[in-house]
Amino acid sequence: MVTLSTDILPKDKPRYLMGVGFAIDLVVCVALGCDMFDCVFPTRTARFGSALVDSGQLNLKQQKFAKDFRPIDADCPCFTCQGYTRAYLHTIVTHEDNACTLVSIHNVAYQMGLMRRIRDAIKEDRYPDFVRSFIRTYYSSKPVPEWVKDALSSVNVSID
């Protein structure tokens, strides 16, 4: 549906796609010609204790984060990553309302950073390489779904 829509929309106008928020969807839909996105996903998933990272999501409710004193993402400049550890967030994620706010701050910062990296890759004429690198990280422990391969192949981006 995305390709069908972008194929008939004017090439010289922004293309808005509503309701798409997973990182892999953003990466693929930019390749398919979408420019702008709007979705509740980064804040909604934060309410359930999930933090967004290039490899997918960290469920901060999991016990494995109880003694993990790293930030959500060491490379993230957001307020949450600069001041709070995974262990702290794990402790408060099911008990305190501010946990949702802290994880939301990170998730929105993550998506803004992802879109900045996408924009830079496009401007520097290296988007296919960015896509391949992102997919290697995102699917490092599982196979790349056929829909991702097919969608990217339709715009001449090979991930193999």
Secondary structure, 3 states (H helix, E strand, C coil): CHHHHHHHCCCCCCCEEECCCCHHHHHHHHHCCCCEEECCHHHHHHHCCEEEECCEEEECCCHHHCCCCCCCCCCCCCHHHHHCCHHHHHHHCCCCHHHHHHHHHHHHHHHHHHHHHHHHHHHCCCHHHHHHHHHHHHCCCCCCCHHHHHHHHCCCCCCC
